[in-house]
Amino acid sequence: MTSTTLRHSIWILRGNPLTGVAATGVLLLILVAIFGPWIVPYDPIASNVQEALLPPSAAHIAGTDQLGRDVFSRLIVAARLDLAIAVSAVSISFVLGAVIGSFCGYAGGRLDRTVGRFVDVMMAFPLFVLAMAMVAALGNRVENIVIATAVINLPFYIRFARAEVNVRRNLGWVEAARACGESHISVVLRFLLPNILPAMAVQMSLNLGWAILNAAGLSFIGLGVKPPTPEWGIMVAEGARFISTGRWWLVAFPGLALMLAVLCFNLLGDGMRDILDPRMRT
Amino acid sequence: MTEPLLKIDNLHVSFSTRRGVVEAVRGVTLSVQEGEVLGLVGESGSGKSVTGFATTRLLDAAGRVTAGKILFRGQDVTKLSSDDLRHLRGAAMSMIFQNPRSALNPIRAVGQQIADAILTHKRMSKEAAHAEALELLRAVQIRDPERRMAAYPHELSGGMCQRVMIAIAISCNPALLIADEPTTGLDVTTQKVVMDLLAAIASARGMATILITHDLGLAARYCRRIVVMEQGRLVEEAAPRTLFNAPRHPYTKRLVAASPTASSRIEDLVPEEERGYVAIGDRPKPPPAPGTPPLLEVRKLAKRFDQGAAAVAEFSMTMAAGESVGLVGESGSGKSTTSRMICRLIDPSEGDIVFDGQSIGHVPARDFHRSPFRKDIQMVFQDPNESLNPRFTAFDCIAHPLMRLAGLRGGDALRQRVEECAQRVGLPADLLPRFPHQLSGGQKARVGIARAIACRPRLLVLDEPTAALDVSVQAVVLQLLDRLRREDDLALLFVSHDLNVVRMICGRTIVLRNGAIVEQGESRALFDNPKSDYTRELVAAIPNIEIETRRAAAAL
């Protein structure tokens, strides 16, 4: 199994080298998130007014901001926070959504209809506004950004898991599991859930990029992370004040970091979909 | 003799896959005369459909004609430009596909779809095309054609969809019609009606037809000449009678032997040396002592789903240990619902099920997994491709019931039991670590049966266990089931729409229609001498090699 999966992955990568690039990018991002604070050239918090607003140079490859902090160092250190918010938010919505959605898809009937309407109502809200309202109501803290992001993602996971389980629930092997003495609950948790995991993993990867954007968006409008903590959204927000005076690097580099991170996750998700699609396996 | 309409000369087709180039068709030579009906018969993977697709140049991107010629009226189809092809397809040759429901556009009314086909090839007004489409629907004998013009495919039954497909295919009076498994998936009675219609239309309009099918009986009934393919090669070509009475090629011999007929016995299906298991001498079964309670007694079982009418009503039956009972009926007759109620996977609305003297009908299905009878009643599911968990190896699949129901916790004892089960169903032990997608259809079917018999059940419910299998694989599986019945005194409830199979394997048969029992009795008597009109209709609809060849002989 593992060796065929590996061979299959290599075959897909050969046809779609972008997936390899994206995987490398994501790996790099994770490494930076873990080791960031030890590899940065400057202290990301310490201000140095003499060196404020310097354009990119050999000493400061992404320039410095209005307080003289090295933009590159701040970008690197910010990766951990942004990634942590996105990963924890997506994990929460993944776990809850997969379990709730699977049971709905398997049971059908009243449970399914009730949860389905609830999900519809949630999706009728402008999601970003809903997230804003939640952070405002719960308190302006990082944990609440995570909760808000998780909650607004939840409907997608519920729907996804529900649909994936729904198409499988009448297959022979599901009935066979029951004939082998499994209860309904263990059929869902031990048989159906593992089978929808690959598809859900694709959804997660596509969703991670979106969660990063969402977290950055909340910080951009002043919710959640507070200055001077380095975070891509805040950096864009702060840099925006200087863009009219031609200090483009304050916005461009954090924006670029955001874009690359999101792009990598999306491309990886697309590639994973190809790898995991059983129709591509012959 | 005149120049044939279609002449395929030494055709080779390859598909490039990631495991390299696969040759699907390796040197097929055949010809079709104007107005002739040719049967192209073979099992899955024989290249029969690929030959059909190559003829209309509808191969998918990975497939390529690597050698040979396809001459249609002297013109080489393999060298035509896509413009010429468009004129050819539909107008001069057209194709009828296997699954009519997926071959029709779901969001367009069927009348429009027929009119579209006409307008592609003829210059006429929309109104004229519409009128012609209506004419065609009349020609394919759809009831109430005016109303059906505006119907969408999902509003029509499978048989009606296939009639619409036929209407589209004949809309421009093609000279050649290629029908690729046109009735697979339809009920036998519908199959007969659709095939009769197709044959009548083809002969009335003088169209040559290539009937691609896996069903020898069907080919025998409707074709004058049959070509048998195996692994991309043409192995035999003959008139039906010669083919069935005196097959020359060993493959044809095997195929003819494996196709069940009204008089075939289960022992004759597969030659002894190819059965793939060791027969453990047959112990004659002593007759049950008088007064022994039946193993299974079903009393007035009924099932009603949410609001609708009853799916099953007043269903009663009894079964003794070691007995095999067939449950036949067309789709929608309630046979699957009944089998699942008996298997305690769904709850009956009314009635009772008594197993071994104890009522189990009132144990809710959701709690039945804890019942001591769970291991006694097991099920083999319809499509072997869908009945194995894709994340379980064959070993895991067979071990699952042993761990859950027989209390084995792994280790040597479990391994030994699993290997023993695999051996009983003729599954080589080296296939056990494989995942379902690495097994063939027949191997998957064996895993499914091994799983069901692992805990030594006393009643095995089989839901169309061979419907998705090739005849030669079906033959082996049927023999296996019959052997298990005799060895373990296992009762078999065999749900099927294939009457020839049921007649062979089941001592008794119950005919279901619209959820109610129409007729029941000893299989041979029931099929030879049906009492109800419905059973008579069912029996008449089965294409039967012997009767067909006799009929062909009479015609000549």
Boltz contact constraints between the chains, C-beta under 6 A:
constraints:
  - contact:
      token1: [A, 11]
      token2: [B, 18]
      max_distance: 6.0
  - contact:
      token1: [A, 171]
      token2: [B, 386]
      max_distance: 6.0
  - contact:
      token1: [A, 172]
      token2: [B, 381]
      max_distance: 6.0
  - contact:
      token1: [A, 172]
      token2: [B, 386]
      max_distance: 6.0
  - contact:
      token1: [A, 172]
      token2: [B, 387]
      max_distance: 6.0
  - contact:
      token1: [A, 173]
      token2: [B, 387]
      max_distance: 6.0
  - contact:
      token1: [A, 173]
      token2: [B, 388]
      max_distance: 6.0
  - contact:
      token1: [A, 173]
      token2: [B, 389]
      max_distance: 6.0
  - contact:
      token1: [A, 175]
      token2: [B, 345]
      max_distance: 6.0
  - contact:
      token1: [A, 176]
      token2: [B, 381]
      max_distance: 6.0
  - contact:
      token1: [A, 176]
      token2: [B, 387]
      max_distance: 6.0
  - contact:
      token1: [A, 178]
      token2: [B, 345]
      max_distance: 6.0
  - contact:
      token1: [A, 179]
      token2: [B, 378]
      max_distance: 6.0
  - contact:
      token1: [A, 179]
      token2: [B, 379]
      max_distance: 6.0
  - contact:
      token1: [A, 180]
      token2: [B, 400]
      max_distance: 6.0
  - contact:
      token1: [A, 180]
      token2: [B, 401]
      max_distance: 6.0
  - contact:
      token1: [A, 180]
      token2: [B, 404]
      max_distance: 6.0
  - contact:
      token1: [A, 181]
      token2: [B, 369]
      max_distance: 6.0
  - contact:
      token1: [A, 181]
      token2: [B, 374]
      max_distance: 6.0
  - contact:
      token1: [A, 181]
      token2: [B, 404]
      max_distance: 6.0
  - contact:
      token1: [A, 181]
      token2: [B, 405]
      max_distance: 6.0
  - contact:
      token1: [A, 183]
      token2: [B, 369]
      max_distance: 6.0
  - contact:
      token1: [A, 184]
      token2: [B, 366]
      max_distance: 6.0
  - contact:
      token1: [A, 194]
      token2: [B, 391]
      max_distance: 6.0
  - contact:
      token1: [A, 195]
      token2: [B, 391]
      max_distance: 6.0
  - contact:
      token1: [A, 282]
      token2: [B, 17]
      max_distance: 6.0
